[in-house]
């Protein structure tokens, strides 16, 4: 029900499935929403989420987006309407206007460096001079063949290294999404209705956040019962040859708690 074609990042191709909109802050998953494609576009949902939470955050903080959000109209919305600071990864075919030369270039053709750039207007017929952006192209992770390309709109000047490091913190949030899929076998679960899938996603978000908060608290608490959980967790790590992190803690929770058992089905009448 309401399944659409989505991009499967693990296989690098499209497949049938659902799109999830996710938002995290400091390793806490604040939002995990199933996209309702029959009523709204992805851009509409994306804007609504930014508007809702930027108001709650009182315009504080820096929004960080992956390249799936590479959309010049979305960037202009962030700058002119939402009025938030942001860093977004770009696809290699994103066109920009280099301020220094006036040349219209695809970012994939620009060498490593830091540039001040403009974006084209909606129809690509003229340069939109209302806003200037910073473009950083960096050969991060010692991989010169696939540099990271970041467009940013920030109130204060930052070095290229600082901008890249701020972006890379997003991976902590992305790992939360991966946990949701891997630890709870999300891609293998089948439900009978769209509503049930939405409810399932809400429960998974709740379980991830409870695990995250508990993981942080048990490392600080001196209460004897909590300390006992920590001792049990460390024994689990030794047994499974794992290290202390949120991934292993979620595995520990699943191991320690009794699994849900399906309701016994009555035999059909003979």
C-alpha positions as CSV (number, residue, x, y, z in Angstrom):
1,X,0.0,0.0,0.0
2,X,1.4,3.4,-1.1
3,X,4.7,1.8,-2.1
4,X,6.7,3.9,-4.6
5,X,10.0,3.7,-6.4
6,X,12.9,4.7,-4.1
7,X,16.7,4.7,-4.4
8,X,18.3,1.7,-2.6
9,X,21.7,3.0,-1.5
10,X,23.1,-0.4,-0.7
11,X,22.5,-1.7,-4.2
12,X,22.8,1.7,-5.9
13,X,19.6,1.3,-7.9
14,X,15.9,2.0,-7.6
15,X,13.5,-0.5,-5.9
16,X,10.0,-0.6,-4.5
17,X,9.7,0.8,-1.0
18,X,9.1,3.8,1.3
19,X,11.0,7.1,1.7
20,X,11.7,8.1,5.3
21,X,12.4,11.7,6.4
22,X,14.8,11.8,9.3
23,X,16.1,14.5,11.7
24,X,18.5,14.1,14.5
25,X,20.3,16.3,17.0
26,X,23.3,15.2,19.0
27,X,22.7,11.5,18.3
28,X,19.0,11.7,19.3
29,X,16.5,10.9,16.6
30,X,13.9,13.6,16.7
31,X,12.0,12.8,13.6
32,X,11.5,9.7,11.5
33,X,8.5,10.2,9.2
34,X,7.2,8.0,6.4
35,X,6.8,10.0,3.2
36,X,3.1,10.3,2.1
37,X,3.7,10.5,-1.6
38,X,0.1,10.6,-2.7
39,X,-0.6,13.9,-0.9
40,X,2.8,15.7,-0.7
41,X,6.0,16.0,-2.6
42,X,9.3,15.3,-0.8
43,X,10.2,19.0,-1.0
44,X,6.9,20.0,0.7
45,X,7.6,17.6,3.6
46,X,11.2,18.7,3.8
47,X,10.3,22.3,4.1
48,X,7.6,21.7,6.7
49,X,10.1,19.8,8.9
50,X,12.7,22.6,8.6
51,X,10.1,25.3,9.4
52,X,8.7,23.4,12.4
53,X,12.0,22.6,14.0
54,X,13.8,25.8,13.2
55,X,11.1,27.6,15.1
56,X,11.5,25.2,18.0
57,X,15.3,25.8,17.9
58,X,14.8,29.5,17.7
59,X,16.9,29.6,14.5
60,X,19.9,28.3,16.4
61,X,22.3,25.6,15.2
62,X,23.5,24.6,11.8
63,X,21.4,22.3,9.6
64,X,23.4,19.6,7.8
65,X,22.0,17.8,4.7
66,X,23.2,14.9,2.6
67,X,23.3,15.1,-1.2
68,X,19.9,13.7,-1.5
69,X,18.7,17.2,-0.6
70,X,20.8,18.9,-3.3
71,X,18.1,21.2,-4.7
72,X,18.8,24.9,-5.5
73,X,15.2,26.0,-4.7
74,X,15.5,24.2,-1.4
75,X,18.8,26.0,-0.7
76,X,17.2,29.4,-1.5
77,X,14.2,28.5,0.8
78,X,16.7,27.8,3.6
79,X,18.5,31.1,3.1
80,X,15.6,33.5,2.3
81,X,12.5,32.0,4.0
82,X,13.6,29.7,6.8
83,X,16.7,31.9,7.5
84,X,18.7,29.1,8.9
85,X,22.4,28.3,8.6
86,X,23.2,25.1,6.7
87,X,25.8,22.9,5.1
88,X,24.7,20.5,2.3
89,X,26.6,18.0,0.3
90,X,26.3,18.5,-3.5
91,X,26.1,16.1,-6.4
92,X,28.9,16.4,-8.9
93,X,26.6,17.9,-11.6
94,X,25.4,20.8,-9.5
95,X,25.9,24.0,-11.4
96,X,27.3,27.1,-9.7
97,X,28.5,30.6,-10.7
98,X,32.0,31.2,-9.4
99,X,32.1,34.8,-8.0
100,X,35.7,35.5,-8.8
101,X,35.5,34.6,-12.5
102,X,31.8,34.7,-13.3
103,X,32.1,31.2,-14.9
104,X,29.2,28.8,-14.8
105,X,30.7,25.5,-13.7
106,X,29.6,22.1,-12.5
107,X,31.2,21.4,-9.1
108,X,32.5,18.1,-10.4
109,X,34.8,20.1,-12.7
110,X,36.2,22.4,-10.0
111,X,39.5,21.5,-8.3
112,X,39.9,21.1,-4.6
113,X,39.5,24.5,-2.9
114,X,37.2,27.1,-1.3
115,X,35.0,29.3,-3.5
116,X,32.4,32.0,-3.1
117,X,29.6,31.1,-5.5
118,X,26.1,32.1,-6.6
119,X,23.3,29.8,-7.9
120,X,21.3,30.2,-11.1
121,X,17.7,31.3,-11.0
122,X,14.8,28.7,-11.3
123,X,14.9,28.5,-15.1
124,X,18.8,28.7,-15.3
125,X,18.5,31.8,-17.5
126,X,20.3,34.3,-15.1
127,X,22.4,34.4,-12.0
128,X,20.6,34.8,-8.7
129,X,22.6,37.5,-7.0
130,X,20.5,37.7,-3.8
131,X,22.7,35.4,-1.9
132,X,26.3,34.3,-1.9
133,X,27.3,30.8,-0.8
134,X,30.5,29.2,0.2
135,X,31.6,26.1,-1.7
136,X,34.2,23.8,-0.2
137,X,35.7,21.0,-2.3
138,X,37.9,18.7,-0.2
139,X,39.6,15.4,-0.8
140,X,38.5,14.0,2.5
141,X,39.4,10.6,3.8
142,X,42.5,10.6,1.6
143,X,40.3,9.8,-1.4
144,X,41.3,12.3,-4.1
145,X,39.1,10.6,-6.8
146,X,35.9,11.3,-4.9
147,X,36.2,14.7,-3.2
148,X,33.4,15.9,-0.9
149,X,31.6,19.0,-2.2
150,X,29.8,21.2,0.3
151,X,27.7,24.2,-0.1
152,X,27.2,26.3,3.0
153,X,25.5,29.5,4.2
154,X,26.9,30.4,7.6
155,X,26.9,33.6,9.7
156,X,30.5,33.3,10.7
157,X,33.7,32.5,8.6
158,X,35.0,29.0,8.9
159,X,38.0,27.3,7.4
160,X,37.5,24.5,4.8
161,X,38.5,21.9,7.4
162,X,36.0,23.2,10.0
163,X,33.2,23.1,7.4
164,X,34.1,19.5,6.4
165,X,34.3,18.4,10.1
166,X,30.9,20.0,10.8
167,X,29.4,18.1,7.9
168,X,31.0,14.8,8.9
169,X,29.3,15.0,12.3
170,X,26.1,14.2,10.3
171,X,27.4,10.7,9.9
172,X,26.5,10.1,13.6
173,X,22.9,10.8,12.7
174,X,23.1,8.7,9.6
175,X,24.3,5.8,11.6
176,X,21.1,6.1,13.7
177,X,19.1,5.5,10.6
178,X,21.2,2.5,9.7
179,X,20.7,1.1,13.2
180,X,17.0,1.4,12.6
181,X,17.2,-0.6,9.4
182,X,19.8,-3.2,10.5
183,X,19.1,-3.8,14.2
184,X,15.3,-4.1,13.7
185,X,15.5,-5.8,10.3
186,X,13.4,-3.0,8.9
187,X,14.0,-3.9,5.3
188,X,12.8,-7.5,5.9
189,X,9.6,-6.7,7.7
190,X,6.4,-6.9,5.7
191,X,3.1,-5.3,6.9
192,X,-0.4,-5.4,5.5
193,X,-1.1,-1.7,5.5
194,X,0.5,1.7,5.2
195,X,-0.9,2.7,8.6
196,X,0.7,-0.3,10.3
197,X,4.0,0.5,8.7
198,X,3.8,4.1,10.0
199,X,3.1,2.8,13.5
200,X,6.0,0.4,13.2
201,X,8.4,3.2,12.3
202,X,7.2,5.2,15.3
203,X,7.9,2.3,17.6
204,X,11.3,1.8,16.1
205,X,12.1,5.5,16.7
206,X,11.0,5.2,20.3
207,X,13.1,2.1,20.8
208,X,16.2,3.7,19.3
209,X,15.8,6.8,21.5
210,X,15.2,4.8,24.7
211,X,18.3,2.8,23.9
212,X,20.4,5.9,23.2
213,X,19.4,7.7,26.4
214,X,19.9,4.5,28.5
215,X,23.3,3.9,26.9
216,X,24.4,7.5,27.9
217,X,22.9,7.3,31.4
218,X,24.4,3.9,32.5
219,X,27.9,5.3,31.9
220,X,27.2,8.1,34.3
221,X,25.1,6.5,37.0
222,X,26.4,5.1,40.3
223,X,23.1,3.6,41.3
224,X,23.6,0.0,42.1
225,X,20.9,-1.4,39.9
226,X,22.1,0.7,36.9
227,X,25.7,-0.4,37.7
228,X,24.5,-4.0,37.5
229,X,23.1,-3.4,34.0
230,X,26.5,-2.0,33.0
231,X,28.3,-5.1,34.4
232,X,25.9,-7.3,32.5
233,X,26.5,-5.3,29.3
234,X,30.3,-5.6,29.6
235,X,29.9,-9.4,30.0
236,X,27.8,-9.4,26.8
237,X,30.6,-7.4,25.0
238,X,33.2,-10.0,26.1
239,X,31.0,-12.9,25.1
240,X,30.3,-11.4,21.6
241,X,33.8,-9.8,21.2
242,X,32.2,-6.3,20.7
243,X,33.2,-2.8,21.8
244,X,31.4,-0.2,23.9
245,X,29.1,1.8,21.5
246,X,25.4,2.3,20.8
247,X,25.3,-0.4,18.2
248,X,26.5,-3.1,20.6
249,X,24.2,-1.7,23.4
250,X,21.1,-2.1,21.2
251,X,22.2,-5.7,20.4
252,X,22.6,-6.2,24.1
253,X,19.1,-4.9,24.8
254,X,17.7,-7.3,22.2
255,X,19.7,-10.2,23.7
256,X,18.7,-9.4,27.3
257,X,15.0,-8.9,26.8
258,X,12.7,-11.8,25.9
259,X,11.7,-11.6,22.3
260,X,8.1,-11.1,21.3
261,X,6.3,-14.4,20.6
262,X,3.7,-14.6,17.9
263,X,0.2,-15.5,19.0
264,X,-0.5,-19.2,18.6
265,X,-2.8,-19.8,15.7
266,X,-5.7,-22.1,16.4
267,X,-6.0,-25.1,14.2
268,X,-8.8,-24.7,11.6
269,X,-11.9,-26.7,12.2
270,X,-11.9,-30.1,10.7
